Amino acid sequence: MISSFLIGLAAGSRSMTPLAVVSDAAHRGILPKDNAAASWLGHPLVAAGSKALAAAEIGGDKMKSAPDRIVAAGIAARLVTAGLAGAALAPRGRGLAGAALGAAAAVGAAYLTFSLRMAAMRRFGQTSTGLVEDALTVGMAELVLAQYCRNGR
């Protein structure tokens, strides 16, 4: 269940990136086929779509007009994407608990990372802080997946 929680933390800063990482893993057959969330996320269209949306989110984050992640739509996106990713990484029969852990972690992390980002932006600007945040989010999502695979799911 720790993987579900950790993937949710990653979704706090970028809603789509952790989902894209998990969806890609499901598509490549890394996640168990008997997990309903992983099975759905592994569909080729879902995997491609999640990657495209993650790339758009990363690009859009650098724009001055980008909405804050803590607006209602941003929180809703994190609830859904972290919930799906958390369910996909949950042990057999624990998908709902994994979804709840991922979603809860994402909401908490959204507020924390928003505060940190605002403070960093005052000193370093929007683009550079966004790029650092992108790298941290991708790195964390990939580490969570690697840890999940190492521990035998």
Summary of the structure (lengths in Angstrom):
residues: 153
radius of gyration: 14.6
end to end distance: 9.6
largest distance: 47.6
contacts: 554
relative contact order: 0.22
helix: 76%
strand: 0%
